[in-house]
Amino acid sequence: MVDLSIRAFSLSGRIRSKASKLWNTFWTKVYLRLCGCPYGKRLCVSDKPLLMVSRRGQLTFGNNVTLNSRRSVTVSGGNTPVTMHCYANGKIIFGNFSGCSFATLSSRSSITIGNHVMIGANAKIFDHDFHPVATELRRLPNDSDYTATKPVVLEDDAFIGAESLILKGVTIGKGSIVAAGAVVTKSVPPGEIWGGNPARFLRKVEP
Ligand SMILES: CC(C)(COP(=O)(O)OP(=O)(O)OC[C@H]1O[C@@H](n2cnc3c(N)ncnc32)[C@H](O)[C@@H]1OP(=O)(O)O)[C@@H](O)C(=O)NCCC(=O)NCCS
């Protein structure tokens, strides 16, 4: 009896999940088309993302990109939907077979994501500081126009742990791992695991 009810529940859950994927992928594509943002084949969007692209901004998805904001798909405790902001000239570019769950990316210059990159729940990637460091500038109504900004790059096969924060100017090298909860302020060379706050070298990735 218990087994049957679990099966029935999981079946209806799977149907809801599939319907949500179809619906949200469709509307995301509509939004991207309206903004003139290119996307590749097999884009998969489970649950509603929050996408904001300015007139001069650019959001680009390669093939097989996955954006997941559905708790039944990723049970890693994500609490905000996938959020991507391209302010001013900001660009967010995803390569092929890359994806994120419940992550926030905010760009004023560029965030470039290679192929086969995984971005974990609640990770945040910012290529700018939102507000300037100088006090006088921070008092201005348009203070964010004066904020520092430097491109961020996540090279192929990077794995970004849950709850981590990647700040402006950082490159995560090919195949490198950012440990859960890390605050990354400096670039990570290829094939290394970095963690902590500020993130430091932990060990090499074993082949
Ligand atoms: C980085 C990670 C992959 C390392 O795993 P591992 O190789 O099995 O690591 P170990 O547990 O053997 O730890 C190796 C060292 O790194 C340290 N370490 C591991 N994770 C760390 C973290 N998140 N922050 C700081 N240090 C960490 C350990 O304390 C240990 O240090 P020591 O050698 O001084 O004892 C793993 O800890 C991690 O953070 N995974 C991310 C999971 C995740 O967020 N998934 C996405 C969900 S959506």
The ligand as a MOL file (V3000), in Angstrom:
LIG
                    3D

  0  0  0     0  0            999 V3000
M  V30 BEGIN CTAB
M  V30 COUNTS 48 50 0 0 0
M  V30 BEGIN ATOM
M  V30 1 C 36.1310 20.1500 -2.9580 0
M  V30 2 C 35.6290 18.7300 -2.7820 0
M  V30 3 C 35.2320 18.1550 -4.1460 0
M  V30 4 C 36.8030 17.9470 -2.2280 0
M  V30 5 O 36.4210 16.6210 -2.0180 0
M  V30 6 P 37.5410 15.5540 -1.5420 0
M  V30 7 O 38.6460 15.4870 -2.5160 0
M  V30 8 O 36.8390 14.2920 -1.2070 0
M  V30 9 O 38.1130 16.3010 -0.2880 0
M  V30 10 P 38.4920 15.7590 1.1200 0
M  V30 11 O 37.2530 15.5950 1.9240 0
M  V30 12 O 39.4360 14.5850 0.9890 0
M  V30 13 O 39.2870 17.0190 1.6910 0
M  V30 14 C 40.5720 17.3890 1.1860 0
M  V30 15 C 40.9870 18.6340 1.9480 0
M  V30 16 O 40.2020 19.7500 1.4910 0
M  V30 17 C 39.4840 20.3310 2.5810 0
M  V30 18 N 38.1530 20.7090 2.0860 0
M  V30 19 C 37.2450 19.9010 1.5030 0
M  V30 20 N 36.1540 20.6100 1.1730 0
M  V30 21 C 36.3710 21.8760 1.5680 0
M  V30 22 C 35.5880 23.0580 1.5250 0
M  V30 23 N 34.3690 23.0750 0.9850 0
M  V30 24 N 36.1290 24.2000 1.9960 0
M  V30 25 C 37.3740 24.1990 2.5480 0
M  V30 26 N 38.1560 23.0980 2.6380 0
M  V30 27 C 37.6380 21.9640 2.1520 0
M  V30 28 C 39.4010 19.2470 3.6340 0
M  V30 29 O 39.2700 19.7870 4.9290 0
M  V30 30 C 40.7500 18.5500 3.4560 0
M  V30 31 O 41.7540 19.3170 4.0640 0
M  V30 32 P 43.0420 18.6150 4.7630 0
M  V30 33 O 43.7790 17.9160 3.6540 0
M  V30 34 O 43.7920 19.7520 5.3710 0
M  V30 35 O 42.4650 17.6560 5.7490 0
M  V30 36 C 34.3970 18.6590 -1.8500 0
M  V30 37 O 34.8200 18.8710 -0.4920 0
M  V30 38 C 33.3650 19.7150 -2.2070 0
M  V30 39 O 33.3900 20.8550 -1.7580 0
M  V30 40 N 32.4200 19.3040 -3.1000 0
M  V30 41 C 31.4320 20.1940 -3.6590 0
M  V30 42 C 30.0440 19.5680 -3.5270 0
M  V30 43 C 29.0220 20.4650 -4.1530 0
M  V30 44 O 28.9230 21.6150 -3.8020 0
M  V30 45 N 28.2810 19.9230 -5.1360 0
M  V30 46 C 27.3220 20.6850 -5.9070 0
M  V30 47 C 25.9410 20.5020 -5.3690 0
M  V30 48 S 24.7560 21.4180 -6.3310 0
M  V30 END ATOM
M  V30 BEGIN BOND
M  V30 1 1 1 2
M  V30 2 1 2 3
M  V30 3 1 2 4
M  V30 4 1 2 36
M  V30 5 1 4 5
M  V30 6 1 5 6
M  V30 7 2 6 7
M  V30 8 1 6 8
M  V30 9 1 6 9
M  V30 10 1 9 10
M  V30 11 2 10 11
M  V30 12 1 10 12
M  V30 13 1 10 13
M  V30 14 1 13 14
M  V30 15 1 14 15
M  V30 16 1 15 16
M  V30 17 1 15 30
M  V30 18 1 16 17
M  V30 19 1 17 18
M  V30 20 1 17 28
M  V30 21 1 18 19
M  V30 22 1 18 27
M  V30 23 2 19 20
M  V30 24 1 20 21
M  V30 25 1 21 22
M  V30 26 2 21 27
M  V30 27 1 22 23
M  V30 28 2 22 24
M  V30 29 1 24 25
M  V30 30 2 25 26
M  V30 31 1 26 27
M  V30 32 1 28 29
M  V30 33 1 28 30
M  V30 34 1 30 31
M  V30 35 1 31 32
M  V30 36 2 32 33
M  V30 37 1 32 34
M  V30 38 1 32 35
M  V30 39 1 36 37
M  V30 40 1 36 38
M  V30 41 2 38 39
M  V30 42 1 38 40
M  V30 43 1 40 41
M  V30 44 1 41 42
M  V30 45 1 42 43
M  V30 46 2 43 44
M  V30 47 1 43 45
M  V30 48 1 45 46
M  V30 49 1 46 47
M  V30 50 1 47 48
M  V30 END BOND
M  V30 END CTAB
M  END
